[in-house]
Amino acid sequence: MKPVISFLEARPRLGHLLALIAGVSLSLAFAPYELRVFAVLAPAALFLLWWDQAPGRAAWRGYLFGLGMFGAGVSWIYYSLHLFGSAIAPLAALITALFVAVLALYPALLGYLLARFAPRLPVAALVLCFPAAWVLWEWWRGWFLTGFPWLLLGTAQVDTALAGYVPVVGAYGASLVAALMAGLLAWALVRWSPRVLGVGAAAVLCLWLAGLGLARLDWTRPEGEALLVHLIQGNVAQEEKWGPDSIDEALALYGGLTRQVLAEAEAVDIVLWPETAIPAFYHEIHEPMMALADAVEARGGALITGIFVYDFETGAMYNSIVHASAEPAAYHKRHLVPFGEYLPLRGLLMWLDDWLEIPMSDLSKGSWRPLMYVGDLPVGMSVCYEDAFGGQVIDALPEAKLLINVSNDAWFGDSIAPHQHLEIARMRSLETGRDMLRATNTGVSAVIGHRGELIATSPQFEVDVLTAHAQPRTGRTPFALWGNSVAVWLSLVLLAAGSLGRRWLRA
């Protein structure tokens, strides 16, 4: 007897509702809620609801799951469009709903494919095929159409025992372990026997204990003295950022806070301003920036800011990080946000410009490696959304001894997005074994340790100078060496084993 399956088969509409609820519950695994157990329970419920279903029904349940997951997890897009993009509320709601509806097609397609081929497989395929397919879906979502690697199962493991896997196989690898646990749970519920329940529990425990063991390893080591860093959070509201006097006001704010640091701090190694701290091109404010930079350098430190850069030779405009000095160094953002920093298919979508007012939304993509030398210190750079792409952050390694991310999460207001974004940044430190300095306009600014732990944070929506120590580190984690390839290949191997090894699985 399979009581769980029999119960659900007799109540198909309940199964549809449970798929929607499971999708919503998965969003609770991430910040700010951090109910991590749902990163296993939610996919386990979906696997169970997919098992032995017709492809059409599995696709519908996958779609409902996706509507719940993304509808609850990325609703903050509405804030950006309506409150700060000046889109009227109905248009902002429509665009957000369409975005969620499109994202929900991913799990719908996954459910269809699994239901299409799973009936040919034994029930033990739940342990291998379903988890492997889930991770391949996450990976595909992370690069297809420029990628949206948000709400990955692995990201929710940043402070669980499974965090030990992250420096080895990255966020997608941690997703695979969580999905394997979900598959084991679904398999045990389908088979429903004391022996299977015992085997499933033992396997989950082994995966958990292995993560705890890996977490005891230090893949990188300190190099040199810890740096005393100062992260300036100006708390300039997004609706005020582009006002007629905004440049002078921002210069007075950030300049005053920087001078305060110089007057009061016992040491000054790095002063970091957030993304587009001054709403201008660097050449427009070169003189006041150099006056501040010289004062910081006189204390033995470096002034680094997020700012726009204009290339006079090509006419290109970049969202950049600049080390202000007599010979300034710059990193130009490589992974731009569609519709926010450039308009894809501009010929077809030009009409959106009449409805949305997003400043500096025609930027060019940088092409340089995200490694910048601040004096003698090599630093891995990322601007805002770029820290969601672990495979790109490691392009600065092994040279980079520290990571810097500048962001402007003011676009998302008082929503869950800034907390989710901070959680994602923590994953990058954990993957690379590097401390990270993360300066944001309205919070949450943070200094993150090499194990993904929060060393210090600024309060949201307050002007703040965050002062803390950050330790440069050297060495390379396995993930920094292999990238996402290990998680992808492991998933492909498990998918092949579940698909081809039928006799072994039946045994």
TORKERO-969975 format. One record per residue (C-alpha): residue in three letters; y, z, x negated. Coordinates in steps of 0.25 Angstrom, whole numbers, padded with zeros to 4 digits, always signed. Each point is the difference from the previous one (the first is absolute). Example, Ala and Ser with C-alpha at 12.3 -4.5 7.8 and 13.67 -1.06 7.14 Angstrom:
ala-0018+0031-0049
ser+0014-0002-0006
REM end
This chain:
met+0000+0000+0000
lys+0014-0003-0004
pro+0009+0009+0009
val+0013-0004-0006
ile-0002-0015+0001
ser-0007+0002+0014
phe+0012+0008+0005
leu+0010-0011-0005
glu-0008-0012+0005
ala+0001+0006+0014
arg+0015+0002-0001
pro+0006-0013-0007
arg+0014+0003+0005
leu-0001+0014-0006
gly-0003-0007-0013
his+0012-0008+0001
leu+0009+0012+0002
leu-0007+0007-0012
ala+0003-0012-0009
leu+0015+0002+0003
ile-0001+0015-0001
ala-0007-0002-0014
gly+0011-0009-0005
val+0011+0010+0004
ser-0008+0011-0006
leu-0001-0007-0014
ser+0016+0000-0001
leu-0001+0015+0000
ala-0008+0000-0013
phe+0013-0004-0007
ala+0013+0007-0003
pro+0007+0007+0006
tyr-0012+0005+0008
glu-0011+0000-0011
leu-0012+0002+0009
arg-0008-0006-0011
val-0014+0001+0008
phe+0005-0011+0009
ala-0001-0010-0012
val-0015+0002+0002
leu-0002+0003+0015
ala+0009-0011+0005
pro-0008-0012-0007
ala-0013+0007+0003
ala+0004-0001+0015
leu+0003-0014-0001
phe-0013-0004-0008
leu-0007+0007+0011
leu+0007-0007+0011
trp-0002-0013-0007
trp-0015+0002-0002
asp-0009-0009+0008
gln+0011-0006+0008
ala+0003-0015+0004
pro+0010-0006-0009
gly+0011-0001+0011
arg-0001+0014+0003
ala+0000+0005-0014
ala+0012-0009-0003
trp+0007+0006+0012
arg-0003+0014-0005
gly+0005-0003-0013
tyr+0013-0005+0006
leu+0002+0012+0008
phe-0003+0009-0013
gly+0010-0009-0007
leu+0011+0002+0011
gly-0002+0015-0001
met+0000+0001-0015
phe+0012-0009-0003
gly+0007+0004+0013
ala+0000+0014-0004
gly+0000-0002-0015
val+0012-0010-0002
ser+0008+0002+0012
trp+0012+0003-0010
ile+0002-0015-0001
tyr+0008+0002+0013
tyr+0010+0009-0007
ser+0003-0010-0011
leu+0002-0011+0010
his+0008+0007+0011
leu+0007+0012-0007
phe+0004-0007-0013
gly-0003-0015+0002
ser+0009-0001+0012
ala-0010-0006+0009
ile+0001+0003+0015
ala-0010+0010+0004
pro-0009-0010+0008
leu+0000-0010-0011
ala-0004+0011-0010
ala-0011+0005+0009
leu-0005-0014+0002
ile-0001-0003-0015
thr-0006+0013-0003
ala-0010-0002+0011
leu-0003-0014-0005
phe-0002+0005-0014
val-0010+0011+0005
ala-0007-0010+0008
val-0002-0010-0011
leu-0005+0011-0010
ala-0010+0004+0011
leu-0006-0013-0001
tyr-0006+0004-0014
pro-0010+0011+0006
ala-0003-0009+0011
leu-0004-0011-0009
leu-0008+0010-0008
gly-0007+0005+0012
tyr-0004-0014+0005
leu-0006-0004-0013
leu-0008+0013-0002
ala-0005-0001+0015
arg-0003-0015-0003
phe-0009+0003-0011
ala-0004+0015+0001
pro-0011-0003+0011
arg-0008-0006-0011
leu+0000+0012-0008
pro-0006+0013+0001
val+0008+0013+0004
ala+0001+0004-0014
ala+0010-0011-0002
leu+0010+0010+0006
val-0001+0007-0014
leu+0003-0012-0008
cys+0005-0012+0007
phe+0010+0006+0009
pro+0007+0009-0011
ala+0000-0012-0010
ala+0006-0009+0011
trp+0011+0010+0003
val+0004+0001-0014
leu+0000-0015-0002
trp+0009-0001+0013
glu+0010+0010-0006
trp+0000-0008-0013
trp+0003-0013+0007
arg+0011+0007+0008
gly+0006+0005-0013
trp+0003-0015-0005
phe-0001-0009+0012
leu+0014-0006+0004
thr+0006+0009-0011
gly-0008+0012+0004
phe+0002+0013+0008
pro-0009+0010-0007
trp+0004+0012+0009
leu-0009+0010+0006
leu-0011-0002-0010
leu-0012+0010+0002
gly+0001+0003-0015
thr+0015+0004+0001
ala-0004+0011+0009
gln-0008+0006-0011
val+0011+0003-0010
asp-0002+0015+0001
thr-0015+0001+0004
ala-0013+0000-0008
leu+0000-0015+0001
ala+0013-0001-0009
gly-0010+0001-0012
tyr-0004-0014+0003
val+0014-0006+0000
pro+0003+0000-0015
val-0014-0008-0002
val+0000-0009+0012
gly+0014+0001+0006
ala+0004+0001+0015
tyr-0010-0010+0005
gly-0011+0007-0008
ala+0004+0013+0007
ser+0000-0008+0013
leu-0014-0005-0003
val-0005+0015-0002
ala+0007+0004+0013
ala-0006-0012+0008
leu-0014+0003-0006
met+0001+0014+0005
ala+0004-0006+0014
gly-0012-0009-0001
leu-0009+0011-0003
leu+0005+0008+0012
ala-0001-0012+0010
trp-0014-0003-0005
ala-0004+0015+0002
leu+0005-0001+0014
val-0007-0013+0003
arg-0013+0005-0005
trp+0001+0014+0005
ser-0011+0007-0007
pro-0001+0013-0008
arg-0005-0007-0012
val+0011-0011+0001
leu+0011+0011+0002
gly-0005+0007-0012
val+0000-0012-0009
gly+0014-0004+0005
ala+0006+0013-0002
ala-0006+0001-0014
ala+0006-0014-0004
val+0014+0004+0005
leu-0001+0013-0008
cys-0004-0008-0013
leu+0012-0009+0002
trp+0009+0012+0002
leu-0006+0007-0012
ala+0001-0012-0009
gly+0015-0001+0004
leu+0002+0015-0004
gly-0007-0003-0013
leu+0009-0012-0004
ala+0012+0008+0004
arg-0002+0009-0012
leu+0001-0012-0010
asp+0014-0003-0006
trp+0000-0015-0003
thr+0014+0001-0007
arg+0007+0010-0010
pro+0014+0005-0002
glu+0008-0007-0011
gly+0013+0007-0005
glu+0009+0010+0006
ala+0002+0001+0015
leu+0013-0007+0005
leu+0010+0008+0008
val+0003-0010+0011
his+0011+0000+0011
leu-0002-0008+0013
ile+0013-0002+0008
gln-0002-0001+0015
gly+0013-0004+0006
asn-0004+0000+0015
val+0009-0011+0004
ala-0004-0004+0014
gln-0005-0014+0002
glu+0011-0004+0010
glu+0011+0005-0010
lys-0006-0007-0012
trp+0007-0013+0002
gly+0013+0005+0005
pro+0014-0006-0005
asp+0002+0012-0010
ser-0015+0002-0003
ile+0000-0005-0014
asp+0012+0010-0004
glu-0006+0011+0008
ala-0014-0002-0006
leu+0005+0000-0014
ala+0008+0013+0002
leu-0012+0006+0006
tyr-0011-0004-0010
gly+0010+0001-0012
gly+0005+0014+0004
leu-0015+0005+0001
thr-0003-0006-0013
arg+0012+0007-0007
gln-0005+0013+0007
val-0013-0002-0007
leu+0007-0003-0013
ala+0008+0013+0001
glu-0011+0009+0005
ala-0014-0005-0005
glu-0006+0006-0013
ala-0005-0013-0004
val+0001-0015+0005
asp-0011-0009-0002
ile+0001-0009+0012
val+0010-0001+0011
leu-0006-0009+0012
trp+0007-0006+0012
pro-0008-0006+0011
glu-0001-0014+0005
thr+0013-0007+0002
ala+0007+0013-0002
ile+0013-0008-0001
pro+0001-0011+0010
ala+0005-0010-0010
phe-0004-0009-0011
tyr-0001+0006-0014
his+0010-0009-0006
glu+0010+0005+0011
ile+0000+0014-0004
his-0003-0002-0015
glu+0011+0008-0005
pro-0001+0013+0008
met-0015+0000-0003
met+0002-0002-0015
ala+0009+0012+0000
leu-0011+0009+0007
ala-0011-0007-0009
asp+0008+0004-0012
ala+0002+0014+0004
val-0015+0001+0003
glu-0004-0006-0013
ala+0009+0010-0007
arg-0009+0011+0005
gly-0012-0008-0005
gly-0004-0005+0013
ala-0001-0013+0008
leu+0006-0004+0013
ile-0009-0009+0009
thr+0003-0005+0014
gly-0005-0010+0010
ile+0011-0010+0003
phe+0001-0015+0003
val+0002-0010-0011
tyr+0006-0014+0000
asp-0005-0011-0009
phe+0013-0009-0003
glu-0009-0011-0006
thr-0009-0002+0012
gly+0007+0007+0011
ala-0012+0009+0003
met+0002+0014+0006
tyr-0010+0011-0004
asn-0003+0014+0005
ser-0001+0006-0013
ile-0001+0013-0009
val+0010+0000-0011
his+0001+0009-0012
ala+0015+0001-0002
ser+0004-0001-0015
ala+0007-0008-0009
glu-0012-0010+0000
pro-0005+0002+0014
ala-0015-0002+0003
ala-0004-0004+0014
tyr-0012-0002+0009
his+0000-0009+0012
lys-0008+0003+0012
arg-0012-0010+0000
his-0006+0004+0014
leu+0010-0003+0011
val-0001+0005+0014
pro+0000-0011+0010
phe+0011+0000+0010
gly+0007+0011-0007
glu+0003-0006-0014
tyr-0003-0015+0003
leu-0003-0008+0013
pro-0014-0007-0001
leu+0000-0014+0006
arg+0015+0000+0001
gly+0001-0013+0006
leu-0008+0004+0012
leu+0005+0015+0001
met+0015-0002-0003
trp+0003+0004+0014
leu-0004+0015-0003
asp+0013+0000-0009
asp+0008+0000+0013
trp-0007+0012+0005
leu-0002+0009-0012
glu+0010+0005-0010
ile-0007+0003-0013
pro+0009+0000-0012
met-0005-0007-0013
ser-0012-0007+0007
asp+0000-0012-0008
leu-0005+0005-0013
ser-0008-0006-0011
lys-0013+0004-0006
gly-0001+0006-0014
ser-0010-0006-0010
trp+0000+0011-0011
arg-0011+0010-0003
pro+0004+0013+0006
leu+0002+0007-0014
met+0013+0004-0005
tyr+0004+0008-0012
val+0009+0011+0002
gly+0004+0003-0015
asp-0013+0001-0006
leu-0008+0004+0013
pro-0008-0011+0007
val+0001+0002+0015
gly-0007-0007+0011
met+0010-0004+0011
ser-0001-0002+0015
val+0010-0002+0011
cys-0003+0006+0014
tyr-0012-0007+0007
glu-0006-0005-0014
asp-0006+0014-0002
ala-0010-0004+0012
phe-0007-0010-0009
gly-0008+0008-0011
gly-0005-0013-0006
gln+0014-0004-0004
val+0005+0014-0004
ile-0011+0000-0011
asp+0006-0013-0006
ala+0009+0009-0008
leu-0012+0007-0007
pro-0004+0005-0009
glu+0013+0000-0007
ala+0008+0007+0011
lys+0000+0015-0002
leu+0008+0003+0012
leu+0002-0006+0014
ile+0013-0002+0007
asn+0001-0004+0015
val+0014-0001+0007
ser+0000-0002+0015
asn+0009+0000+0012
asp-0008+0007+0011
ala+0012+0001+0008
trp-0004-0012+0007
phe-0010+0008+0007
gly+0008+0011+0005
asp-0006+0013+0005
ser-0014-0006+0002
ile-0014+0001-0007
ala+0003-0011-0009
pro+0006+0008-0012
his-0011+0009+0000
gln-0010-0011+0000
his+0007-0007-0011
leu+0000+0013-0009
glu-0015+0001+0002
ile-0002-0014-0004
ala+0009+0003-0013
arg-0009+0012-0003
met-0012-0010+0000
arg+0006-0008-0011
ser+0002+0012-0009
leu-0014+0004+0003
glu-0006-0014-0003
thr+0008-0002-0013
gly+0000+0014-0005
arg+0015+0000-0002
asp+0011+0009+0005
met+0010-0007+0009
leu+0015+0002+0003
arg+0003-0005+0014
ala+0014+0000+0004
thr+0004-0003+0014
asn+0013-0001+0008
thr-0003+0010+0011
gly-0013+0006-0004
val-0011+0003-0003
ser+0004-0001-0015
ala-0011+0006-0009
val-0006+0002-0014
ile-0015-0003+0001
gly-0010+0005-0010
his-0011-0008-0006
arg-0010+0005+0010
gly+0008-0004+0012
glu+0006+0014+0002
leu+0014+0003+0004
ile+0007+0007-0011
ala+0014+0000+0007
thr+0006-0006+0012
ser+0013-0001+0007
pro+0003+0003+0014
gln+0002-0011+0009
phe+0014-0004+0005
glu+0007+0009-0010
val+0008-0003-0012
asp-0008+0005-0011
val-0002+0000-0015
leu-0015+0002-0003
thr-0002+0005-0014
ala-0014+0001-0006
his-0009-0003-0012
ala-0008-0012-0001
gln-0010-0002-0011
pro-0002-0014-0006
arg-0015-0003-0002
thr-0009-0010-0007
gly-0013-0005+0002
arg-0006-0009+0011
thr-0008+0004+0012
pro-0012-0009+0004
phe+0008-0005+0012
ala+0011-0004-0009
leu-0010-0009-0008
trp-0008-0006+0011
gly+0010+0000+0012
asn-0005-0002+0014
ser-0011-0009-0005
val-0010+0011-0001
ala+0002+0004+0015
val-0001-0014+0004
trp-0013-0003-0007
leu-0006+0013+0004
ser+0003-0004+0014
leu-0006-0014-0001
val-0013+0006-0007
leu-0001+0010+0011
leu+0002-0011+0011
ala-0010-0009-0007
ala-0010+0011-0001
gly+0001+0004+0014
ser-0001-0015+0005
leu-0011-0004-0009
gly-0009+0012-0003
arg-0005+0001+0014
arg-0014+0005-0003
trp+0005+0011-0009
leu+0010+0004+0011
arg-0011+0000+0010
ala-0009+0009-0009
REM end
